[in-house]
Every structure is written in C-alpha cells, then in structure tokens.
C-alpha cells in the first residue's frame, strides 16, 4: 500500500532530521562546529502510475557554510596575530625607556651635571671628581641595561619564531592528512562534515601564525599557500617550514622536493609581526642607543686625551665602547682614577679650559641612522618618542584587527553556528512530523485489517 510506504518514509526522514538537530544541540558549545540539517525531497510517483507520489527522502545532509565568511575569518585572524604578538614587546620597551629612574636621558643629564658641578666649584676637588667617575659608571650601566633588554627581546623572539614554525608544521601536516580523509570520504559518499570542521580549525590556527591563501579543489580538499605564493599544502602533500641559525634566523620551506627561502617580514600573522618588529623597531632602537653611547664615549675620550691632568701629562680615555650586542656595551676604563680626569686646557692646576669642552659635548649634535641629526642631550628623548608613536600605531592596528575578527566571527556564527532556539523549534516540528506519520501508519494498518475482514 502506497499510504503505508509514504508514512514509513516520512517517519524515517523525520528520525534523520531529529538526529541532525540533536547533533547540533550536542555541539552547541563546540568551537568551530558547523550546523547541519536534513534536506527533505518529495519522491515522485512511478511513471504512468497516476499516483500521488512515493513519500519523502533525505536527499542530503546540508552543512551550513559560507566560503566568503570562512575566508574572512581566516584573513582577520592573520591581521590579529600580526598586531597582537608585537605589542607586549613594545610595551616593555616603553616602560624601560620611559622610566625616570632608569632611562638614558636621566643618566646623561646626571653625568653632565656632575661635570658642571666641578666647573662651578673647584676642578681640583677630589669628591667632585669622584662624582664624575661615579655618574659615568651609572650612565654606562643604564646603556648596558637597556642594551641587555634589547638582546633579551631578540633572544625571546628567536625562540618564539622557532616555536611558531614547529606549531605551523603541525597544522600543515594536519590539514594535508584531513584533505586525504575528506577526499576519500566524499568519493565513498560519507558525511565528512566533522572532518571539514577539524580542517577549518587547523587552517584558522595556521592563519593566526602566518597570512595564507586557501583554494578549494574538486575532490573536497583545500590547497593552502602563503600570501607571497609559496604552497604549504597541495592536497595530501604537506610542506615543512624550518628556522635555521641562532642569530639571524633564515626561514625555509620545503615541499614536494622543492626548497624556498622565505622573507619572514612578508609572512603576515604572528611570524610576520614579530619579524617586522625586529627589523623595523628593535634593531633600529638598539642601533640608535649604541650610536648614542659610542658618540658620547668617542667625544668624551677625544676631549680628555687632549687635555692635561697636571703639567704636561695628558689625560686618559674615560670610556670603553664595545659592540652593540655585548652585555657591557659601554663601561668606564679599568683602573681609571679621579686624577686621570684631564680638566685643564694648559696644564695649570685649577684651569677649566678642557672641562668646559667636556660640558659642551651635551649640546653637540649626533647623526644616527634612526634619528638623523639631533643634539646628544635630546637623542634619547627622540628615540622614546619614536617608539611611542610606533606603539600607538600598533595599538590602533590591534584594536582594529580585534574588532574585525569579532565581526567576522559573528558573521560566521550567523550562518554556521548553532542557534539553540532554532533547534528547539526544529525538534518540535520533526517530532510532530514523526508522530503524524506514525498516525498515518496506524490508519493504514486499520484500513488493511478492515479490507482483510471484508474479504474473509
């Protein structure tokens, strides 16, 4: 009887639809889960039968997904990763370089103030001379402390980038493996929605680490490449990233027997943000501070070695400057004594001719690659101001990226996320559908029994 077959198909279809709703509700809080729904299709009557139809079938399980919204989710995650990883380092530098108790400007001012004090009182005073040597040590320590902060950040970023490469390789391998499983599942006609969700989560994680482009393939797999064009995933083939070297890291990509050297500053995401910070902020800041230290050391040493301590005895260099990456970039020369301060311009005790030249150094200019030409006394303030501008720009970029990510996530949720109220309505409707079809089957059974009774 067609009435029984129709009712049975309706009951089975409603059961599958209820299963889809129950799966959605079960995954209400599952991150990255994409909701599903049974697509019901009326089954046409047999050709030439003149019947009303052969019930209903579930033609497929729909996966509610919008590729544009998913791609936007990944793009905004790359932008968020790029800005978020940089800000903690900038904030740390701002605090260190802007601290009145430890900044360079205060140390430089204190050193030249000690020289001024000698000039204004008595150039032969041992306590005042000792104050000059002491403030020279203090100023050198401030330069060294800040330089060590730069070096520590550099080391931390190297370790962080290496960890990012390892994490990215894990995501890349996961995407390639899931591509293979999804392609096989599609070929066998299986429901691969959970596999696609897992792959999209892996892609989203990778997108936070570096900016990527994703393209869909006919078998359901997805190819992934860097925004600069190099492929990371080709179907089931996974590329491998590497970070080589302990100082200036070199980044490489190997895939399908080919090797590429990558520019990390163009990678986007966390890797690109950290690399750009090193190149555009950290190294220029460290170089700028080193240039200030070297200029002060060279000018003070040159002036002292042309002056006299007493009679015809020339002065000795006060400072020793080492390379920018050294833990002791600037230091007072070993065994330097207060008597070695050559304040006299003509060898006469009490003369301040050379001391006045030392005091005047603060008002001389310095030319750096980072700042151009500025006064020595203003150089640190200029560096701090430049850092503040870069930090504020990054904070703005971070706030914008977070807003865009939140909006992209809300857009994705509107299409792919589970709505509890909507699923509750679906449960009632499909339950009613099931009960109605069971009632039809009961009626059909009663009609069948009545027919048999009439024929008996």
C-alpha positions, 0 to 999 in steps of 0.5 A: 500500500502506497499510504503505508510506504509514504508514512514509513518514509516520512517517519524515517526522514523525520528520525534523520532530521531529529538526529541532525538537530540533536547533533547540533544541540550536542555541539552547541558549545563546540568551537568551530562546529558547523550546523547541519540539517536534513534536506527533505525531497518529495519522491515522485510517483512511478511513471504512468502510475497516476499516483500521488507520489512515493513519500519523502527522502533525505536527499542530503545532509546540508552543512551550513557554510559560507566560503566568503565568511570562512575566508574572512575569518581566516584573513582577520585572524592573520591581521590579529596575530600580526598586531597582537604578538608585537605589542607586549614587546613594545610595551616593555620597551616603553616602560624601560625607556620611559622610566625616570629612574632608569632611562638614558636621558636621566643618566646623561643629564646626571653625568653632565651635571656632575661635570658642571658641578666641578666647573662651578666649584673647584676642578681640583676637588677630589669628591667632585671628581669622584662624582664624575667617575661615579655618574659615568659608571651609572650612565654606562650601566643604564646603556648596558641595561637597556642594551641587555633588554634589547638582546633579551627581546631578540633572544625571546623572539628567536625562540618564539619564531622557532616555536611558531614554525614547529606549531605551523608544521603541525597544522600543515601536516594536519590539514594535508592528512584531513584533505586525504580523509575528506577526499576519500570520504566524499568519493565513498559518499560519507558525511565528512562534515566533522572532518571539514570542521577539524580542517577549518580549525587547523587552517584558522590556527595556521592563519593566526601564525602566518597570512595564507591563501586557501583554494578549494579543489574538486575532490573536497580538499583545500590547497593552502599557500602563503600570501607571497605564493609559496604552497604549504599544502597541495592536497595530501602533500604537506610542506615543512617550514624550518628556522635555521641559525641562532642569530639571524634566523633564515626561514625555509620551506620545503615541499614536494622536493622543492626548497624556498627561502622565505622573507619572514617580514612578508609572512603576515600573522604572528611570524610576520609581526614579530619579524617586522618588529625586529627589523623595523623597531628593535634593531633600529632602537638598539642601533640608535642607543649604541650610536648614542653611547659610542658618540658620547664615549668617542667625544668624551675620550677625544676631549680628555686625551687632549687635555692635561691632568697636571703639567704636561701629562695628558689625560686618559680615555674615560670610556670603553665602547664595545659592540652593540650586542655585548652585555657591557656595551659601554663601561668606564676604563679599568683602573681609571682614577679621579686624577686621570680626569684631564680638566685643564686646557694648559696644564695649570692646576685649577684651569677649566679650559678642557672641562668646559669642552667636556660640558659642551659635548651635551649640546653637540649634535649626533647623526644616527641612522634612526634619528638623523641629526639631533643634539646628544642631550635630546637623542634619547628623548627622540628615540622614546618618542619614536617608539611611542608613536610606533606603539600607538600605531600598533595599538590602533592596528590591534584594536582594529584587527580585534574588532574585525575578527569579532565581526567576522566571527559573528558573521560566521556564527550567523550562518554556521553556528548553532542557534539553540532556539532554532533547534528547539523549534526544529525538534518540535516540528520533526517530532510532530512530523514523526508522530503524524506519520506514525498516525498515518501508519496506524490508519493504514494498518486499520484500513488493511485489517478492515479490507482483510475482514471484508474479504474473509 
